[in-house]
Each structure stands twice: as structure tokens, then as C-alpha cells.
Amino acid sequence: MTLTSTTTSDDVVRTPSARGPVAPSRGTLQPLRLDQVAVTGGPWGRRQDVNADATLAHVEHWLEREGWLGNFDATAAGASGADRAGREFADSETYKLLEAMAWEHGRTGDAELDARLQAIVARVAAAQAPDGYLSTAFGRPGTPDRWTDLEWGHELYCLGHLFQAGVARARTAGPDLLLQVCTRAADLVCDVFGPGGIESVCGHPEIEPALVELYRVTGERRYLEQARLFLERRGHQVLSEIEFGRSYFQDDEPIRDAEVLRGHAVRATYLSSGAVDLAVETGDDELLAAVVRQWDATVARRTYLTGGMGSRHQDEAFGEDFVLPPDRAYSETCAGIGSVQLAWRLLLAQGDPRYADLIERTLYNVVDAGPSASGTAFFYTNTLHQRVLGTVPDPDQAVPRAASSLRAPWFAVSCCPTNVARTFASLQTLLATTDDEGVQVHQYAPATLTADLPGDRRMAVRVVTDYPRSGRVEVVVDEAPGTPVTLTLRVPSWAVGATLSDGGTTSPVAPGSAAVTRVFAAGDVVRLDLPVAPRFTVADGRIDAVRGTVAVERGPQVLCVESVDLPGRVHVDELVVDTSQPPVEVDGEVQVQGWLRPHADAAWPYGTPGEPAPAASTPTQPVRLAPYADWAERGPTTMRVFLPAASTTAPATTTPQEA
């Protein structure tokens, strides 16, 4: 595929451009500007409101409380870093908060939030060295020297998040002090790591997509070239060997040669995002094809039903193909966000709706599961099977990242809360795109969308829906040019039996995309009806850990059973689902038929094939399921997504055999 240019590469920002986190200069689709799209209600509207009202202040409070913001003050004052607070990458959490604040200010114009943002920027700027270096963990008294621990030091990783914050600020308020801090630091990175400099990379990819986006804002080509150097060096064993292997850093083989995402899942998705950005800006179709190849293999063999990525706890990494144990799912919230970022870039580059399908799945079942409904407690990891009730965390105490069995207010490694904050603050940018022919709607939420089309044409629509509660999505035209426009609506891969209605005609549409091309007029309505009825889902037989089980999905949401919904709050592992009776929806709640089968303790947990299973303790009865993203909102509970299944009903007097 040859990418076509839509903007010039020297489009330097001097006034706010209102563009979102990703602004490619070419590609099949172009994102709408921030001032062209707004979520007006529904689940994502509520999430954005909670993020603005609670999460941003919560994150700021903890950064102050834990001393991570104070690190910048100490650095500016020339104090020793021997007693610096937080991990070596703690600076990045401040930068992600700044990015979230910038997008939120751009969305709402909140003056008080803007003042808080500027106050933090001033503290960060004061800590920057005269040559542009910025880190509170290296390069000052009591800390290691600069660039002496590229494997684990995260210096470049932190700067990447700084650059993304600067991009957000420049695009929402115009270039100011934060962008100046970014360009001084980026110039130093190019001097130190450019041709003739240190020929290595950061152990944690992140600066690569950030440098490309900084190039898109400033027009400074050396930033794009430095991103290319970092991407081309990786995979040539430029980092030291570690116990997890160089694949942990994606430094085991060049990105052009790899067949699948591997190693640390967040690192892998961030690196691939940078590769797509570079490929798009330089017209490198070979590099883009390599990332697509890896994405295809990863989605087909290394991704959980929820869209979660990463099944190994020891190194937060992808497992081998089809190694997807639900009770050991790491599925880090940040990896889900990284997956969304990667799929969005691929969607813009190629326009294939399957990328939007994965974005939807991951948003509803990983990203939405991370924070509590209050927006002030978070999952770091997202298991698909909770075997113990867990302990309610102390609301005033940070916990180790993966130790919390319930959502916690803060972590010693708190990348996920800040990542959630910046994602929800800019979530509206994922809804729709435009091209020369018209408008494409990818994610469904109550929203207003406006697109500028070639020839000074303008298309403005409202999306009216209570999706995913129902599958009806209406696109109401408010303004249209007097020429033909193509309106394209995504039909999710699970939506077999969907229909599209336009002008009194209703037609079936297959999963993929449904397009209407005609001259629209104000008041016209195009309606998409998606079948969101609950359905059983089974896993590929090569995923050994869930053989003999079923999951239940409803529309884009994965469902789960919690012990709080079982008689006597018995353990979820006692439930067996009767697959001869499909799941149903009763008074807004999804139910399956099943029975409880207690497990008797024995001296040895193995036996002879054909031995009878324990008798059911209850007759078949309806069992309530809940959206996976809402699990644990009602307190400690056991939970599972994949449920042991039998194909026939089992009266209390019989002994069911597990399928």
C-alpha cells in the first residue's frame, strides 16, 4: 500500500492546532481535530467526567504525597538525590499527568486546571539543566551519571512522556514553556544519541513515537531522524543481556524481521507504535508491513478474550503462542492502552475496521476495568479468574504493583493510573476519522462530529445511541454539503445479523464496514442496528487452560460471574454452566443456566479417567453475569470469565460430566 500525503511535513505549530495525540501527515484516514469531536454522554462520557472531576486531582495528590513532584524541586535547588523519592522512572508519572491535564484543558477550557498545569510545568522547567538534560534520578549529586544505565534507567523513556505532554500542550494551548523544555531536551538527545554519539537505545521504548509526534508539531526533522536511528538500532543486541533475555527489550531481533510481538508487553506495543509513526512519515511500506504482520500474529495467538496482552508475571511479558491462562493473566492496564495506541495508528494508516474492533474490545474490557467507578482506585493487572476474595487496600497506602487483589489507590510503580488519566482525557479522538470521500465512525457513543472535506465542504452529524446497552446507533445529519458524501459505520466482527437503515430501506450488513454514499441533507438519519444479545464464546482448542469452558459476551463486553451473585456466595469454581440453554437477558441482566458442583478435598488431586464427578448440590438455576469491567465494585469476590461447561442440564439427583 502506498500512503498518500495530506499535510506538509514542515507544518510548524505556532497557534493551537487542536489536533489529537496522533497527527500523521499521511495515511488512509485522518483523525478529527479536538474541536471537531465531543462525547456527550453514555459510558465514555461518564468516564471522561469522572476523570476530570476525580482522577486528575487524585493523581496530582499522590504525586505530591509520595514526593515524586518534590523531586523536581530538589533537583532545581541542587540538593542531593541520595534520598530521592520513587523509582527511577517516577518522573514519567508527572509527565503523563501533564499530558492528561493538557488534553482535558483542551476539551473543557477549565481555567483552574490550566493554572495547576502551568504550576507543575514551572517546577519541571526549573529542574532542567542548562544544556537541556532533565532527570531527577540521574546526573546530579547523589545519583548515577547520565546515560549510564540504558537498560533499566528509563531516562529516554521519561523524556518520551515529557515530549508527549509538550505535544498535547502545544496542540491545545499553543507552544509555551513546556514545549520549550521539550525541544531543549530533544536537541540534547539528538546530540548525544545521533550520528557519532552513543549508538544505543533505551531499555523501555517510548521516546520513539514521542519524537515522531514532536517532529510533527515542530517540523524539526532531526527528531524524526533520531526516532529512525533508535528504531533501526534496536534488535542488534545493543543492550546488555539480562535474565529475561533481550526479547524483554525487543532487542533480540530487528523490528523488520520479527514475526510476532514478544517480551515486555508495554514495551512491545510502544515500540510498534513508534514504528508505525515512522513508517507513515517516511513512506516506509516495508516497515509498516512488518508491524502489521506482527500485530496479526499477536492478535491471533497471544491476546486474551478481553483484548488484554501479557500472560507472564515475572517479566510482564507475552507468553508463547496460545499460552493464555486466565488465572495467571497479567494483562497490564498499560499494555491494554499500548495496544489501543498501536491499533489506532494502524487504523489511520490502513483503514481496516479490524483495528477498531480490537480498540473497542480493549477499551471496554481492559481500560474500563482498570479504574474504579469513582476513578480513584485502580487495577494494575487484569486477571480473568480471581480465586481468592482478596483484601481491601488501605486507601492511604500505596501497594506493590501486582499485589493488590482489589483496586488500589496508588502503586509503588504507578504507571497505570496516569496512563488511564491521559487516555480518558483524549478518548474522543478515537471515535471517528475522515478521508477525501467522507466520514467514518469507528466507536459508538453519544457524540457530535464535524468533518472538513476537500473543496471547502463540511459535514456535521450527531451520534444518538445508548450503546452498548442496546445495539441501535443513529447518525443524525445536522449539516451537509450539496454533493455526495460517504458515511461509513463500523460493523463489529461479532455483529452477525446487523442491519443498516437509510431513507426507508433496511438492508443486512456483514461485519466490517457499512457505507452510504449520497447527497445528505440536514435531518437525514442513518441507523445501524447491531445484535447485542448475549452469546457463548469458546476458545481455540490450543489454549489448554480454558478447554472445556465457555465465556459469555454481550455486544463488545465480556461478562463474568462473581461469587457475590451465587447462592451463599460460594466460590465461582463450583459453578457449571449448562450450554444447552443459551444465555438470556432478563430485566437488563444477563443470565445463564447452571448448577453448583462442590469440590471435595482429597489427599491426591488426580484420578482415573471415567471416575464420576461430584454430584451437583443444586438443581439447574439462573445465574447472573456482570460486565467484566465492573467486577469487584461490590467488594471482595471470587470471579471468573471462562466457566466450566456441560452440554446437558443436570437435576440435583444426577452426576453431570464436564464437557
C-alpha positions in Angstrom: 0.0 0.0 0.0 1.3 3.5 -0.9 0.5 6.1 1.7 -0.8 9.4 0.3 0.2 12.8 1.8 -2.5 15.1 3.3 -0.4 17.7 5.1 3.1 19.0 4.7 5.9 17.9 7.0 7.0 21.4 7.7 3.7 22.4 9.2 5.1 24.0 12.3 2.7 24.8 15.1 2.6 28.4 16.0 -1.0 28.5 17.2 -3.1 25.7 18.7 -3.8 23.2 16.0 -6.5 21.3 18.1 -5.1 18.0 16.8 -5.1 15.0 19.0 -2.4 12.7 20.3 -1.6 11.2 16.9 -1.5 13.5 13.9 0.0 11.7 10.9 1.0 13.7 7.8 -0.3 11.0 5.5 -2.4 7.8 5.6 -5.7 6.3 4.5 -7.7 8.1 7.2 -7.2 11.3 9.2 -8.3 11.9 12.8 -10.7 14.6 13.6 -9.4 17.7 15.4 -10.2 18.0 19.1 -12.6 20.8 18.3 -14.5 18.6 15.8 -15.5 15.8 18.1 -17.1 15.6 21.6 -18.5 12.8 23.6 -21.8 14.0 25.0 -22.9 11.1 27.2 -23.0 7.3 27.7 -20.3 5.2 29.4 -17.4 7.1 27.8 -19.0 10.5 28.7 -19.2 9.3 32.3 -15.6 8.1 32.3 -14.4 11.5 30.9 -16.4 13.3 33.6 -15.0 11.2 36.4 -11.5 11.5 35.0 -11.9 15.3 35.0 -13.6 15.6 38.4 -11.7 13.0 40.4 -8.9 11.1 38.7 -6.7 14.1 37.8 -6.8 15.6 41.3 -6.3 12.1 42.8 -3.1 11.5 40.7 -1.8 15.0 41.5 -2.4 14.4 45.2 -0.4 11.1 45.2 2.4 12.6 43.1 2.8 15.3 45.7 2.3 13.0 48.7 4.8 10.4 47.5 7.4 13.1 46.8 7.6 12.5 43.1 6.7 16.1 42.3 9.1 17.2 45.0 12.0 15.5 43.2 11.9 18.3 40.7 12.1 21.0 43.4 15.0 19.2 45.0 16.8 19.0 41.6 16.2 22.6 40.9 17.6 23.5 44.3 20.8 21.5 43.7 20.0 19.1 46.6 21.5 15.6 46.7 19.5 12.9 45.1 20.6 10.3 47.6 17.2 10.3 49.3 15.1 10.9 46.1 11.6 9.5 46.3 10.2 6.9 44.0 11.6 4.6 41.3 13.9 5.7 38.6 11.0 6.2 36.2 8.9 8.3 38.6 9.4 11.5 36.6 7.2 9.9 33.8 4.1 9.9 36.0 4.3 13.7 36.3 4.7 14.0 32.5 1.7 11.7 31.9 -0.4 13.8 34.4 0.7 17.0 32.4 -0.4 15.3 29.2 -3.8 14.4 30.7 -4.2 17.9 32.0 -3.4 19.4 28.6 -5.9 17.2 26.8 -8.6 17.9 29.5 -8.0 21.6 29.3 -8.2 21.4 25.6 -11.5 19.5 25.9 -13.2 21.8 28.5 -11.2 25.0 28.7 -11.1 24.7 32.5 -9.1 27.7 33.8 -8.4 26.3 37.2 -7.0 23.1 35.7 -4.8 25.2 33.4 -3.4 27.1 36.3 -2.5 23.8 38.1 -0.9 22.6 34.9 1.3 25.7 34.5 2.4 25.5 38.1 3.7 21.9 37.6 5.4 22.9 34.4 7.2 25.7 36.2 8.6 23.2 38.7 9.7 20.8 35.9 11.3 23.6 33.9 13.3 24.8 37.0 14.8 21.3 37.2 16.2 21.3 33.6 19.9 21.7 33.2 21.3 24.5 31.0 22.2 22.0 28.2 18.6 20.6 28.2 19.1 17.5 30.3 16.2 16.7 32.6 16.0 13.9 35.1 15.7 13.7 38.8 17.2 10.2 39.0 20.5 10.7 37.2 23.1 13.4 36.6 23.1 15.2 39.9 24.8 14.8 43.3 23.9 11.5 44.9 22.7 9.9 41.7 24.4 7.9 38.9 25.9 9.7 36.0 23.8 10.4 32.9 23.2 7.6 30.4 25.0 5.0 32.5 22.1 2.6 32.8 20.3 2.5 29.5 18.9 -1.0 30.2 17.0 0.0 33.3 17.4 3.7 33.9 14.4 4.9 31.8 16.0 8.3 31.1 14.9 8.3 27.5 11.5 6.7 28.4 10.8 9.6 30.8 11.7 12.1 28.2 9.4 10.4 25.7 6.5 11.0 28.1 7.7 14.6 28.6 7.6 15.1 24.8 4.1 13.7 24.5 3.0 16.2 27.3 4.6 19.0 25.3 2.8 17.9 22.2 -0.6 17.9 24.0 0.0 21.3 25.4 1.1 22.8 22.0 -1.9 21.4 20.3 -4.4 22.6 22.8 -2.9 25.9 24.0 -0.1 26.8 21.6 3.7 26.5 22.2 4.7 27.7 25.6 7.2 26.9 28.3 6.5 23.2 28.3 7.3 22.9 24.5 10.5 24.9 25.1 11.5 22.4 27.8 10.8 19.5 25.4 12.8 20.9 22.4 15.8 21.7 24.6 15.8 18.1 25.9 15.1 16.7 22.4 18.0 18.7 20.9 20.3 17.2 23.6 19.1 13.7 22.9 19.9 14.2 19.2 23.4 15.5 20.1 24.1 12.6 22.4 22.5 9.7 20.6 22.7 10.9 17.0 25.3 10.1 14.4 28.7 9.8 16.1 27.1 9.6 19.5 26.1 6.8 21.8 24.9 4.0 19.5 22.3 2.5 21.8 18.6 2.7 22.8 16.5 3.0 25.9 15.5 -0.3 27.6 11.9 0.9 27.6 10.6 2.1 24.2 8.5 5.3 24.4 10.7 8.0 23.1 10.3 6.7 19.5 6.6 7.6 19.0 7.2 10.8 21.1 10.0 12.0 18.8 7.9 11.5 15.7 5.0 13.4 17.3 7.4 16.2 18.4 8.6 16.4 14.8 5.0 16.7 13.6 4.5 19.6 15.9 7.7 21.5 15.4 8.8 20.4 11.9 12.3 19.7 13.2 13.5 16.8 11.0 16.3 15.7 13.3 13.7 14.5 15.7 12.3 12.2 13.0 15.8 11.1 12.1 16.6 10.3 15.8 13.4 8.2 16.0 14.6 6.3 13.0 18.0 5.7 14.5 16.5 4.3 17.7 14.2 2.0 15.8 16.9 0.7 13.4 19.4 0.1 16.2 17.1 -2.0 18.3 17.3 -5.7 17.7 21.0 -5.7 17.1 21.9 -6.5 20.7 22.9 -3.0 21.7 21.6 -3.6 25.3 23.2 -5.9 27.8 21.9 -9.4 28.2 19.5 -9.9 31.2 17.9 -12.8 33.0 14.7 -12.4 30.9 16.6 -12.3 27.6 17.0 -9.5 25.2 13.5 -10.1 23.9 12.3 -8.4 27.0 13.6 -5.1 25.5 12.7 -6.2 21.9 16.5 -6.1 21.3 16.7 -9.7 20.2 15.9 -9.2 16.5 15.3 -6.2 14.3 11.7 -5.0 14.1 11.7 -5.6 10.4 12.4 -9.3 10.9 10.2 -10.1 13.8 7.1 -12.3 13.3 5.2 -11.5 16.5 5.2 -9.2 19.4 7.2 -10.6 22.3 8.9 -9.6 25.5 7.5 -7.0 27.9 4.0 -6.2 26.5 4.0 -2.5 27.2 7.5 -2.1 25.7 6.4 -4.1 22.6 3.3 -2.0 21.9 5.0 1.3 22.4 7.9 0.3 20.1 5.5 -0.9 17.4 3.5 2.4 17.8 6.7 4.3 17.1 7.5 2.1 14.1 4.1 2.8 12.6 4.6 6.5 13.1 8.0 6.4 11.4 6.7 4.3 8.6 3.9 6.7 7.9 6.0 9.8 8.0 8.7 8.3 5.7 6.5 6.3 3.4 8.3 3.1 4.5 5.8 0.4 3.4 8.2 -2.4 4.3 8.3 -1.3 8.0 4.6 -0.8 8.1 4.0 -4.3 6.7 6.4 -5.8 9.4 4.3 -4.3 12.2 1.0 -5.4 10.6 2.4 -8.9 10.3 3.4 -8.9 14.0 0.0 -7.5 15.0 -1.9 -10.2 13.1 0.1 -13.0 14.7 -0.2 -11.4 18.2 -4.0 -10.9 18.0 -4.5 -14.4 16.6 -2.3 -16.3 19.2 -1.3 -14.1 22.1 -4.3 -12.0 23.1 -6.9 -12.6 25.8 -10.6 -12.5 25.1 -10.7 -9.1 26.8 -8.1 -7.7 24.5 -5.5 -8.0 27.3 -1.9 -8.6 26.4 0.7 -10.3 28.5 0.4 -13.6 30.3 3.7 -13.8 32.2 4.1 -12.2 35.6 7.8 -12.4 36.1 8.6 -10.1 33.2 5.2 -8.6 32.4 5.5 -10.2 29.0 3.8 -12.1 26.3 3.8 -15.8 26.6 4.3 -18.3 23.8 1.5 -18.9 21.3 -1.8 -19.8 22.9 -0.3 -19.7 26.4 -3.2 -17.6 27.9 -4.0 -18.9 31.3 -6.9 -16.9 32.7 -5.9 -17.1 36.4 -2.4 -16.0 35.6 -3.3 -13.3 33.1 -1.1 -10.3 33.7 -2.9 -8.2 31.1 -1.5 -4.9 32.5 -3.7 -1.9 32.1 -0.8 -0.1 30.4 -0.4 -2.9 27.9 -4.1 -2.5 27.0 -3.5 1.2 26.5 -0.4 0.5 24.4 -2.5 -1.9 22.3 -5.1 0.8 21.7 -2.4 3.3 20.7 -0.9 0.8 18.2 -4.3 -0.3 16.7 -5.3 3.4 16.3 -2.2 4.1 14.3 -2.7 1.1 12.1 -6.3 2.1 11.6 -5.3 5.6 10.4 -2.6 4.1 8.2 -4.7 1.4 6.6 -8.3 2.0 7.3 -9.1 -1.7 8.2 -12.0 -1.9 10.7 -10.5 -4.9 12.4 -8.1 -2.4 14.2 -11.1 -0.5 15.5 -12.6 -3.9 16.6 -9.6 -4.5 18.9 -9.7 -1.0 20.2 -13.4 -1.4 21.2 -12.7 -4.8 22.8 -9.8 -3.5 24.8 -11.4 -0.2 25.8 -14.5 -2.0 27.2 -12.7 -4.9 28.9 -9.2 -3.8 29.9 -9.0 0.0 30.0 -12.5 0.4 31.5 -11.8 -2.3 34.0 -8.6 -0.6 35.3 -10.1 2.3 37.3 -13.0 2.0 39.8 -16.3 3.8 39.0 -15.1 6.6 41.3 -11.8 7.0 39.3 -9.7 6.9 42.5 -8.7 3.2 42.7 -7.0 1.1 40.0 -6.1 -2.4 38.9 -2.5 -2.7 37.7 -3.1 -6.2 36.3 -6.4 -7.6 35.0 -6.9 -11.3 35.8 -9.6 -13.3 34.1 -10.0 -15.6 37.1 -9.8 -14.5 40.8 -9.5 -17.5 43.1 -9.4 -15.7 46.4 -11.6 -13.0 47.9 -8.7 -10.5 48.3 -8.2 -7.8 50.8 -9.5 -4.2 50.6 -6.4 -2.0 50.2 -5.7 0.8 52.7 -6.9 4.0 50.9 -3.9 5.9 52.3 -1.3 3.4 51.4 0.5 2.6 48.1 0.8 -1.1 47.3 3.2 -3.1 45.1 2.1 -3.1 41.5 0.7 -6.6 41.2 0.0 -7.4 44.8 -3.5 -5.9 45.0 -6.3 -8.3 44.6 -8.7 -5.4 44.5 -8.3 -1.9 43.0 -5.8 0.2 44.9 -5.4 3.9 45.2 -1.8 4.0 44.2 1.2 1.8 43.5 4.9 1.9 44.1 5.0 1.6 40.3 2.0 3.8 39.3 2.2 3.9 35.5 -1.4 2.7 35.1 -3.3 5.5 36.9 -1.6 8.2 34.9 -1.9 6.2 31.7 -5.7 5.9 32.3 -5.9 9.6 33.0 -4.3 10.7 29.7 -6.3 8.1 27.8 -9.7 9.1 29.0 -8.8 12.8 28.7 -8.3 12.3 24.9 -10.7 9.4 24.4 -13.0 11.4 22.0 -10.2 11.3 19.4 -10.7 7.6 18.8 -14.4 7.9 17.7 -14.2 8.9 14.1 -12.0 9.8 11.1 -12.3 11.4 7.7 -10.9 11.0 4.2 -11.5 12.7 0.9 -14.8 10.9 0.4 -16.5 11.4 3.8 -16.7 10.4 7.5 -16.0 7.1 9.2 -17.5 6.3 12.7 -15.4 3.7 14.5 -16.6 3.8 18.1 -20.2 4.3 19.2 -21.1 6.8 21.9 -23.4 9.8 22.1 -21.3 12.4 20.3 -21.1 15.3 17.9 -18.8 15.1 14.9 -17.7 17.6 12.3 -15.5 17.0 9.3 -13.9 19.3 6.8 -13.9 17.7 3.4 -12.0 18.7 0.3 -13.5 21.5 -1.7 -14.5 23.5 1.4 -17.2 21.1 2.2 -18.4 20.4 5.7 -20.3 17.5 7.3 -21.7 17.7 10.8 -23.5 14.8 12.5 -24.8 13.7 15.9 -24.5 10.1 17.1 -27.5 9.2 19.1 -27.3 5.9 21.0 -27.3 4.2 24.4 -24.7 1.6 23.1 -23.8 -0.9 24.3 -27.0 -1.2 26.4 -28.7 -1.5 23.0 -27.3 -2.0 19.6 -29.1 0.9 17.9 -26.9 3.6 16.6 -28.4 6.6 14.8 -26.4 9.1 12.9 -28.3 12.3 12.5 -27.1 14.8 9.9 -27.0 18.4 11.1 -25.1 19.9 8.2 -24.1 18.5 4.8 -22.7 19.8 1.5 -24.8 19.7 -1.6 -22.5 17.0 -3.1 -22.3 13.2 -2.4 -20.6 12.2 0.8 -19.8 8.7 2.1 -20.8 7.9 5.6 -19.1 4.7 6.9 -20.1 2.8 10.0 -18.1 0.0 11.5 -19.9 -3.3 11.9 -18.1 -5.3 14.7 -16.8 -8.7 13.9 -19.3 -10.3 16.4 -22.3 -8.5 14.9 -23.6 -11.2 12.6 -27.2 -10.2 11.6 -26.7 -6.4 11.7 -28.8 -4.2 9.6 -28.5 -0.7 8.1 -31.4 1.6 7.5 -31.4 4.7 5.3 -34.2 6.5 3.6 -36.8 4.0 4.5 -34.8 1.0 3.3 -33.3 -1.6 5.7 -30.6 -4.0 4.5 -28.5 -6.6 6.1 -24.8 -5.7 6.5 -21.9 -8.0 7.2 -19.2 -7.5 9.8 -16.6 -5.0 8.5 -17.9 -1.7 7.3 -21.3 -0.4 6.1 -21.2 2.7 3.8 -23.8 5.0 2.5 -22.9 7.4 -0.3 -25.3 10.0 -1.4 -26.2 13.7 -1.1 -27.3 14.2 2.5 -29.5 16.9 3.9 -30.0 18.2 7.4 -32.3 16.0 9.3 -31.4 12.8 7.5 -30.9 9.7 9.7 -28.8 6.6 9.0 -29.5 3.8 11.5 -27.3 0.8 12.4 -28.8 -2.0 14.4 -26.3 -4.3 16.0 -27.3 -7.6 17.7 -26.0 -7.2 21.2 -27.8 -10.2 22.7 -25.6 -12.3 25.0 -23.7 -15.2 23.3 -21.5 -18.1 24.3 -17.9 -17.9 23.2 -15.4 -20.8 23.2 -11.6 -20.5 22.9 -9.3 -22.0 20.3 -8.6 -25.6 21.4 -4.9 -24.9 21.6 -5.5 -22.6 24.6 -5.2 -25.6 27.1 -6.0 -23.6 30.2 -9.7 -23.0 29.2 -10.5 -26.2 27.3 -14.0 -27.4 28.4 -15.2 -23.9 29.3 -17.3 -21.2 27.8 -17.3 -17.4 28.2 -20.3 -15.1 27.7 -20.1 -11.9 25.7 -22.8 -9.3 25.2 -22.1 -6.8 22.4 -18.5 -5.6 22.9 -18.5 -6.5 26.6 -17.0 -9.7 28.1 -19.1 -10.9 31.1 -18.0 -12.7 34.2 -19.6 -14.5 37.2 -18.8 -13.2 40.7 -19.3 -15.2 43.9 -21.4 -12.3 45.3 -24.1 -13.4 42.8 -24.0 -17.1 43.7 -26.1 -18.7 46.5 -24.4 -18.4 49.8 -21.6 -16.6 48.0 -19.9 -19.9 47.2 -16.7 -20.0 45.2 -17.2 -19.4 41.5 -15.3 -22.6 40.8 -18.3 -24.6 41.9 -20.4 -23.3 39.0 -21.0 -25.4 35.9 -22.9 -23.8 33.0 -25.5 -25.6 31.0 -24.6 -24.8 27.4 -27.7 -26.5 26.1 -29.6 -23.4 27.2 -28.2 -20.1 25.6 -27.6 -17.1 27.8 -30.6 -14.8 28.1 -31.3 -11.2 29.2 -33.9 -10.7 31.9 -34.8 -7.2 33.1 -31.5 -5.9 31.9 -29.4 -8.6 33.4 -27.6 -11.5 31.6 -28.3 -14.9 32.9 -27.0 -18.4 32.2 -28.4 -21.7 33.5 -26.1 -23.7 35.7 -25.7 -25.7 38.8 -23.3 -25.8 41.7 -20.9 -28.7 42.0 -18.9 -28.7 45.2 -15.3 -29.9 45.2 -14.3 -32.4 47.9 -10.8 -32.2 49.2 -8.7 -35.3 48.7 -5.2 -36.5 49.5 -4.3 -36.6 45.9 -5.7 -34.3 43.2 -5.6 -36.8 40.3 -7.6 -39.9 39.4 -8.6 -42.4 36.8 -10.4 -41.4 33.6 -14.1 -42.0 33.8 -14.5 -41.7 37.6 -17.8 -39.9 38.4 -17.6 -36.2 39.1 -19.1 -34.9 42.4 -22.9 -34.7 42.4 -24.5 -31.3 41.9 -25.7 -29.7 45.1 -28.4 -27.7 43.4 -30.8 -28.1 40.5 -30.2 -26.1 37.4 -30.9 -22.4 38.1 -30.4 -19.0 36.6 -27.1 -17.3 37.4 -26.4 -13.6 37.0 -23.4 -12.4 35.0 -22.0 -8.9 35.1 -19.7 -6.9 32.8 -16.1 -7.9 33.4 -15.1 -4.3 33.6 -17.4 -3.8 36.7 -16.0 -6.8 38.7 -15.0 -6.2 42.3 -17.0 -3.0 42.5 -19.2 -4.6 45.2 -16.3 -5.7 47.4 -14.1 -8.8 47.7 -15.3 -11.6 45.5 -14.1 -14.6 43.5 -14.6 -14.2 39.8 -14.1 -16.0 36.5 -14.7 -15.3 32.8 -14.3 -18.8 31.4 -16.8 -21.1 33.1 -16.8 -24.9 33.3 -19.4 -26.2 30.9 -21.7 -29.2 30.3 -23.9 -29.7 27.3 -26.9 -31.1 29.1 -28.9 -30.0 32.2 -28.3 -31.8 35.4 -31.0 -32.3 38.1 -29.8 -32.4 41.6 -30.0 -36.2 41.7 -27.7 -36.7 38.8 -23.9 -36.6 38.3 -23.1 -34.3 35.5 -20.0 -35.0 33.4 -18.0 -32.0 32.4 -17.8 -31.4 28.7 
